Amino acid sequence: MDLGLVLSWHVFRRTALFTLLLASCAAERPPAEKTPHPAEAISQPATTPAPEARPAPAPTPEPEGPRHTTQAFRQNLGGISISGVSFDSRSHRLAVADQEAGPGSKWADAEAAAQAYGGIAAINAGFFTPEGKPLGLVVSGGKRSGSPNSSSLGAGFYTGGASPALSRRERGASGPELLQAGPFLVEGGKSTGGLNPKSSTARSFIASDGRSGWIIARTGACSLEELARALSGAELAGVKIRSALNLDGGRSSDLWISSAVSGGPIQERPLWNKPVRNFLVLQPGA
């Protein structure tokens, strides 16, 4: 056989084998990604960001109502003469002025108590025992005296502070200024039942419209029942009476209103009045 032909055959054979070897070592290409069918794409849940947490809206406060003018007044209701002062608790406040050493130990009357506290008006406040101790719980400037009274003379509390209120004894009360007295004369705008219809004497009371309108007042001689009936649904110096609490009365009734108050001065304390344990003093500034 021709030598050139033999060599050509061997070269061809080696080239073919080398080509096959390269083809077998070549990297396999990854399979093409499958394009999802439209129906499959729809069936898969969409990934959406979680909504931001939002705070609950603040409750809408109740309307505060009109401003009440601080004014002294004299008025007749149902044949009962009433003298007092109206004020707005957003601009004025009542402080409990208590005498630790007993009635008359610091102040002889409402005027003296008011002047000691820089007040523009004052009225006698809670009941007291023959020994001069508080007949009920009293807190004056954060200092506590007496103890809770479970009789009708301790039916309710006046609580001072940022949100003054008249409340039933059963609900309890606390605060830097607190006075227990009773009975309630008016609740929810209506007179209270079961009050004494006979004993007639001068009365002192504190009343509120349930919002920012307040009254402290002294009356002529009347029974508790007569006063409650007269105050029921009544309006005094622009304040619609919703609740009224009886204070100590009779010879303890003592009201003083400064000449700085529109309609003043007023002073109602007969010579036969006796010294008392504590007063409610009206001060400018809430």
Sequence and secondary structure as in RCSB ss.txt:
>XXXX:A:sequence
MDLGLVLSWHVFRRTALFTLLLASCAAERPPAEKTPHPAEAISQPATTPAPEARPAPAPTPEPEGPRHTTQAFRQ
NLGGISISGVSFDSRSHRLAVADQEAGPGSKWADAEAAAQAYGGIAAINAGFFTPEGKPLGLVVSGGKRSGSPNS
SSLGAGFYTGGASPALSRRERGASGPELLQAGPFLVEGGKSTGGLNPKSSTARSFIASDGRSGWIIARTGACSLE
ELARALSGAELAGVKIRSALNLDGGRSSDLWISSAVSGGPIQERPLWNKPVRNFLVLQPGA
>XXXX:A:secstr
  HHHHHHHHHHHHHHHHHHHHHHHS           HHHHHHS                          EEEEE
EETTEEEEEEEEETTTEEEEEEE TT TTSS SSHHHHHHHTT SEEEE   B TTS BSS EEETTEEES    
SGGGSEEEE SSS EEEEGGG   SSSEEEE  EEEETTEE SS  SS  B  EEEEE SSSEEEEEEESSB HH
HHHHHHTT EETTEE SEEEE   GGG  EEE TTSBT  EEE  TT    SEEEEEEE  
